């Protein structure tokens, strides 16, 4: 995920602590969070897919 999007997630989070977010900001926040979670899960899946199981014997 691009740094600019991560920065925007942080900015919206800070704003939400100061005041109520507008409906547009809430929608943007939800979209960006969903995109972030998708990227995290995709990275996690790639990590798991790269694991090779062995029976403990050296080849």
Phi and psi restraints in degrees (range 20) as a CNS / XPLOR table:
assign (resid 1 and name C) (resid 2 and name N)
       (resid 2 and name CA) (resid 2 and name C) 1.0 -70.0 20.0 2
assign (resid 2 and name N) (resid 2 and name CA)
       (resid 2 and name C) (resid 3 and name N) 1.0 147.1 20.0 2
assign (resid 2 and name C) (resid 3 and name N)
       (resid 3 and name CA) (resid 3 and name C) 1.0 -60.5 20.0 2
assign (resid 3 and name N) (resid 3 and name CA)
       (resid 3 and name C) (resid 4 and name N) 1.0 -35.5 20.0 2
assign (resid 3 and name C) (resid 4 and name N)
       (resid 4 and name CA) (resid 4 and name C) 1.0 -62.7 20.0 2
assign (resid 4 and name N) (resid 4 and name CA)
       (resid 4 and name C) (resid 5 and name N) 1.0 -35.7 20.0 2
assign (resid 4 and name C) (resid 5 and name N)
       (resid 5 and name CA) (resid 5 and name C) 1.0 -72.1 20.0 2
assign (resid 5 and name N) (resid 5 and name CA)
       (resid 5 and name C) (resid 6 and name N) 1.0 -39.7 20.0 2
assign (resid 5 and name C) (resid 6 and name N)
       (resid 6 and name CA) (resid 6 and name C) 1.0 -63.3 20.0 2
assign (resid 6 and name N) (resid 6 and name CA)
       (resid 6 and name C) (resid 7 and name N) 1.0 -40.3 20.0 2
assign (resid 6 and name C) (resid 7 and name N)
       (resid 7 and name CA) (resid 7 and name C) 1.0 -62.8 20.0 2
assign (resid 7 and name N) (resid 7 and name CA)
       (resid 7 and name C) (resid 8 and name N) 1.0 -38.5 20.0 2
assign (resid 7 and name C) (resid 8 and name N)
       (resid 8 and name CA) (resid 8 and name C) 1.0 -67.9 20.0 2
assign (resid 8 and name N) (resid 8 and name CA)
       (resid 8 and name C) (resid 9 and name N) 1.0 -39.2 20.0 2
assign (resid 8 and name C) (resid 9 and name N)
       (resid 9 and name CA) (resid 9 and name C) 1.0 -58.4 20.0 2
assign (resid 9 and name N) (resid 9 and name CA)
       (resid 9 and name C) (resid 10 and name N) 1.0 -45.2 20.0 2
assign (resid 9 and name C) (resid 10 and name N)
       (resid 10 and name CA) (resid 10 and name C) 1.0 -64.1 20.0 2
assign (resid 10 and name N) (resid 10 and name CA)
       (resid 10 and name C) (resid 11 and name N) 1.0 -42.0 20.0 2
assign (resid 10 and name C) (resid 11 and name N)
       (resid 11 and name CA) (resid 11 and name C) 1.0 -63.7 20.0 2
assign (resid 11 and name N) (resid 11 and name CA)
       (resid 11 and name C) (resid 12 and name N) 1.0 -42.2 20.0 2
assign (resid 11 and name C) (resid 12 and name N)
       (resid 12 and name CA) (resid 12 and name C) 1.0 -66.7 20.0 2
assign (resid 12 and name N) (resid 12 and name CA)
       (resid 12 and name C) (resid 13 and name N) 1.0 -36.1 20.0 2
assign (resid 12 and name C) (resid 13 and name N)
       (resid 13 and name CA) (resid 13 and name C) 1.0 -63.7 20.0 2
assign (resid 13 and name N) (resid 13 and name CA)
       (resid 13 and name C) (resid 14 and name N) 1.0 -44.7 20.0 2
assign (resid 13 and name C) (resid 14 and name N)
       (resid 14 and name CA) (resid 14 and name C) 1.0 -61.7 20.0 2
assign (resid 14 and name N) (resid 14 and name CA)
       (resid 14 and name C) (resid 15 and name N) 1.0 -44.0 20.0 2
assign (resid 14 and name C) (resid 15 and name N)
       (resid 15 and name CA) (resid 15 and name C) 1.0 -60.3 20.0 2
assign (resid 15 and name N) (resid 15 and name CA)
       (resid 15 and name C) (resid 16 and name N) 1.0 -39.5 20.0 2
assign (resid 15 and name C) (resid 16 and name N)
       (resid 16 and name CA) (resid 16 and name C) 1.0 -65.4 20.0 2
assign (resid 16 and name N) (resid 16 and name CA)
       (resid 16 and name C) (resid 17 and name N) 1.0 -24.4 20.0 2
assign (resid 16 and name C) (resid 17 and name N)
       (resid 17 and name CA) (resid 17 and name C) 1.0 -79.7 20.0 2
assign (resid 17 and name N) (resid 17 and name CA)
       (resid 17 and name C) (resid 18 and name N) 1.0 -21.9 20.0 2
assign (resid 17 and name C) (resid 18 and name N)
       (resid 18 and name CA) (resid 18 and name C) 1.0 -90.9 20.0 2
assign (resid 18 and name N) (resid 18 and name CA)
       (resid 18 and name C) (resid 19 and name N) 1.0 -36.9 20.0 2
assign (resid 18 and name C) (resid 19 and name N)
       (resid 19 and name CA) (resid 19 and name C) 1.0 -157.1 20.0 2
assign (resid 19 and name N) (resid 19 and name CA)
       (resid 19 and name C) (resid 20 and name N) 1.0 169.0 20.0 2
assign (resid 19 and name C) (resid 20 and name N)
       (resid 20 and name CA) (resid 20 and name C) 1.0 -72.1 20.0 2
assign (resid 20 and name N) (resid 20 and name CA)
       (resid 20 and name C) (resid 21 and name N) 1.0 136.7 20.0 2
assign (resid 20 and name C) (resid 21 and name N)
       (resid 21 and name CA) (resid 21 and name C) 1.0 -77.5 20.0 2
assign (resid 21 and name N) (resid 21 and name CA)
       (resid 21 and name C) (resid 22 and name N) 1.0 149.4 20.0 2
assign (resid 21 and name C) (resid 22 and name N)
       (resid 22 and name CA) (resid 22 and name C) 1.0 -72.2 20.0 2
assign (resid 22 and name N) (resid 22 and name CA)
       (resid 22 and name C) (resid 23 and name N) 1.0 161.9 20.0 2
assign (resid 22 and name C) (resid 23 and name N)
       (resid 23 and name CA) (resid 23 and name C) 1.0 -55.9 20.0 2
assign (resid 23 and name N) (resid 23 and name CA)
       (resid 23 and name C) (resid 24 and name N) 1.0 -36.7 20.0 2
assign (resid 23 and name C) (resid 24 and name N)
       (resid 24 and name CA) (resid 24 and name C) 1.0 -66.5 20.0 2
assign (resid 24 and name N) (resid 24 and name CA)
       (resid 24 and name C) (resid 25 and name N) 1.0 -41.1 20.0 2
assign (resid 24 and name C) (resid 25 and name N)
       (resid 25 and name CA) (resid 25 and name C) 1.0 -67.4 20.0 2
assign (resid 25 and name N) (resid 25 and name CA)
       (resid 25 and name C) (resid 26 and name N) 1.0 -38.5 20.0 2
assign (resid 25 and name C) (resid 26 and name N)
       (resid 26 and name CA) (resid 26 and name C) 1.0 -63.3 20.0 2
assign (resid 26 and name N) (resid 26 and name CA)
       (resid 26 and name C) (resid 27 and name N) 1.0 -41.2 20.0 2
assign (resid 26 and name C) (resid 27 and name N)
       (resid 27 and name CA) (resid 27 and name C) 1.0 -65.2 20.0 2
assign (resid 27 and name N) (resid 27 and name CA)
       (resid 27 and name C) (resid 28 and name N) 1.0 -42.5 20.0 2
assign (resid 27 and name C) (resid 28 and name N)
       (resid 28 and name CA) (resid 28 and name C) 1.0 -63.2 20.0 2
assign (resid 28 and name N) (resid 28 and name CA)
       (resid 28 and name C) (resid 29 and name N) 1.0 -43.3 20.0 2
assign (resid 28 and name C) (resid 29 and name N)
       (resid 29 and name CA) (resid 29 and name C) 1.0 -61.0 20.0 2
assign (resid 29 and name N) (resid 29 and name CA)
       (resid 29 and name C) (resid 30 and name N) 1.0 -44.6 20.0 2
assign (resid 29 and name C) (resid 30 and name N)
       (resid 30 and name CA) (resid 30 and name C) 1.0 -64.5 20.0 2
assign (resid 30 and name N) (resid 30 and name CA)
       (resid 30 and name C) (resid 31 and name N) 1.0 -41.9 20.0 2
assign (resid 30 and name C) (resid 31 and name N)
       (resid 31 and name CA) (resid 31 and name C) 1.0 -63.9 20.0 2
assign (resid 31 and name N) (resid 31 and name CA)
       (resid 31 and name C) (resid 32 and name N) 1.0 -45.2 20.0 2
assign (resid 31 and name C) (resid 32 and name N)
       (resid 32 and name CA) (resid 32 and name C) 1.0 -66.6 20.0 2
assign (resid 32 and name N) (resid 32 and name CA)
       (resid 32 and name C) (resid 33 and name N) 1.0 -39.3 20.0 2
assign (resid 32 and name C) (resid 33 and name N)
       (resid 33 and name CA) (resid 33 and name C) 1.0 -65.2 20.0 2
assign (resid 33 and name N) (resid 33 and name CA)
       (resid 33 and name C) (resid 34 and name N) 1.0 -40.7 20.0 2
assign (resid 33 and name C) (resid 34 and name N)
       (resid 34 and name CA) (resid 34 and name C) 1.0 -63.4 20.0 2
assign (resid 34 and name N) (resid 34 and name CA)
       (resid 34 and name C) (resid 35 and name N) 1.0 -41.6 20.0 2
assign (resid 34 and name C) (resid 35 and name N)
       (resid 35 and name CA) (resid 35 and name C) 1.0 -64.2 20.0 2
assign (resid 35 and name N) (resid 35 and name CA)
       (resid 35 and name C) (resid 36 and name N) 1.0 -40.5 20.0 2
assign (resid 35 and name C) (resid 36 and name N)
       (resid 36 and name CA) (resid 36 and name C) 1.0 -62.5 20.0 2
assign (resid 36 and name N) (resid 36 and name CA)
       (resid 36 and name C) (resid 37 and name N) 1.0 -48.1 20.0 2
assign (resid 36 and name C) (resid 37 and name N)
       (resid 37 and name CA) (resid 37 and name C) 1.0 -62.4 20.0 2
assign (resid 37 and name N) (resid 37 and name CA)
       (resid 37 and name C) (resid 38 and name N) 1.0 -37.9 20.0 2
assign (resid 37 and name C) (resid 38 and name N)
       (resid 38 and name CA) (resid 38 and name C) 1.0 -60.9 20.0 2
assign (resid 38 and name N) (resid 38 and name CA)
       (resid 38 and name C) (resid 39 and name N) 1.0 -42.6 20.0 2
assign (resid 38 and name C) (resid 39 and name N)
       (resid 39 and name CA) (resid 39 and name C) 1.0 -66.2 20.0 2
assign (resid 39 and name N) (resid 39 and name CA)
       (resid 39 and name C) (resid 40 and name N) 1.0 -41.3 20.0 2
assign (resid 39 and name C) (resid 40 and name N)
       (resid 40 and name CA) (resid 40 and name C) 1.0 -62.9 20.0 2
assign (resid 40 and name N) (resid 40 and name CA)
       (resid 40 and name C) (resid 41 and name N) 1.0 -47.1 20.0 2
assign (resid 40 and name C) (resid 41 and name N)
       (resid 41 and name CA) (resid 41 and name C) 1.0 -66.0 20.0 2
assign (resid 41 and name N) (resid 41 and name CA)
       (resid 41 and name C) (resid 42 and name N) 1.0 -36.4 20.0 2
assign (resid 41 and name C) (resid 42 and name N)
       (resid 42 and name CA) (resid 42 and name C) 1.0 -64.0 20.0 2
assign (resid 42 and name N) (resid 42 and name CA)
       (resid 42 and name C) (resid 43 and name N) 1.0 -42.1 20.0 2
assign (resid 42 and name C) (resid 43 and name N)
       (resid 43 and name CA) (resid 43 and name C) 1.0 -64.9 20.0 2
assign (resid 43 and name N) (resid 43 and name CA)
       (resid 43 and name C) (resid 44 and name N) 1.0 -42.0 20.0 2
assign (resid 43 and name C) (resid 44 and name N)
       (resid 44 and name CA) (resid 44 and name C) 1.0 -61.5 20.0 2
assign (resid 44 and name N) (resid 44 and name CA)
       (resid 44 and name C) (resid 45 and name N) 1.0 -43.9 20.0 2
assign (resid 44 and name C) (resid 45 and name N)
       (resid 45 and name CA) (resid 45 and name C) 1.0 -63.3 20.0 2
assign (resid 45 and name N) (resid 45 and name CA)
       (resid 45 and name C) (resid 46 and name N) 1.0 -42.3 20.0 2
assign (resid 45 and name C) (resid 46 and name N)
       (resid 46 and name CA) (resid 46 and name C) 1.0 -60.3 20.0 2
assign (resid 46 and name N) (resid 46 and name CA)
       (resid 46 and name C) (resid 47 and name N) 1.0 -40.4 20.0 2
assign (resid 46 and name C) (resid 47 and name N)
       (resid 47 and name CA) (resid 47 and name C) 1.0 -62.8 20.0 2
assign (resid 47 and name N) (resid 47 and name CA)
       (resid 47 and name C) (resid 48 and name N) 1.0 -47.2 20.0 2
assign (resid 47 and name C) (resid 48 and name N)
       (resid 48 and name CA) (resid 48 and name C) 1.0 -64.2 20.0 2
assign (resid 48 and name N) (resid 48 and name CA)
       (resid 48 and name C) (resid 49 and name N) 1.0 -39.1 20.0 2
assign (resid 48 and name C) (resid 49 and name N)
       (resid 49 and name CA) (resid 49 and name C) 1.0 -65.5 20.0 2
assign (resid 49 and name N) (resid 49 and name CA)
       (resid 49 and name C) (resid 50 and name N) 1.0 -23.5 20.0 2
assign (resid 49 and name C) (resid 50 and name N)
       (resid 50 and name CA) (resid 50 and name C) 1.0 -86.1 20.0 2
assign (resid 50 and name N) (resid 50 and name CA)
       (resid 50 and name C) (resid 51 and name N) 1.0 -7.2 20.0 2
assign (resid 50 and name C) (resid 51 and name N)
       (resid 51 and name CA) (resid 51 and name C) 1.0 -77.3 20.0 2
assign (resid 51 and name N) (resid 51 and name CA)
       (resid 51 and name C) (resid 52 and name N) 1.0 132.5 20.0 2
assign (resid 51 and name C) (resid 52 and name N)
       (resid 52 and name CA) (resid 52 and name C) 1.0 -112.4 20.0 2
assign (resid 52 and name N) (resid 52 and name CA)
       (resid 52 and name C) (resid 53 and name N) 1.0 128.5 20.0 2
assign (resid 52 and name C) (resid 53 and name N)
       (resid 53 and name CA) (resid 53 and name C) 1.0 -92.1 20.0 2
assign (resid 53 and name N) (resid 53 and name CA)
       (resid 53 and name C) (resid 54 and name N) 1.0 140.4 20.0 2
assign (resid 53 and name C) (resid 54 and name N)
       (resid 54 and name CA) (resid 54 and name C) 1.0 -127.9 20.0 2
assign (resid 54 and name N) (resid 54 and name CA)
       (resid 54 and name C) (resid 55 and name N) 1.0 167.8 20.0 2
assign (resid 54 and name C) (resid 55 and name N)
       (resid 55 and name CA) (resid 55 and name C) 1.0 -89.8 20.0 2
assign (resid 55 and name N) (resid 55 and name CA)
       (resid 55 and name C) (resid 56 and name N) 1.0 8.1 20.0 2
assign (resid 55 and name C) (resid 56 and name N)
       (resid 56 and name CA) (resid 56 and name C) 1.0 95.8 20.0 2
assign (resid 56 and name N) (resid 56 and name CA)
       (resid 56 and name C) (resid 57 and name N) 1.0 -14.4 20.0 2
assign (resid 56 and name C) (resid 57 and name N)
       (resid 57 and name CA) (resid 57 and name C) 1.0 -85.4 20.0 2
assign (resid 57 and name N) (resid 57 and name CA)
       (resid 57 and name C) (resid 58 and name N) 1.0 140.1 20.0 2
assign (resid 57 and name C) (resid 58 and name N)
       (resid 58 and name CA) (resid 58 and name C) 1.0 -81.5 20.0 2
assign (resid 58 and name N) (resid 58 and name CA)
       (resid 58 and name C) (resid 59 and name N) 1.0 138.6 20.0 2
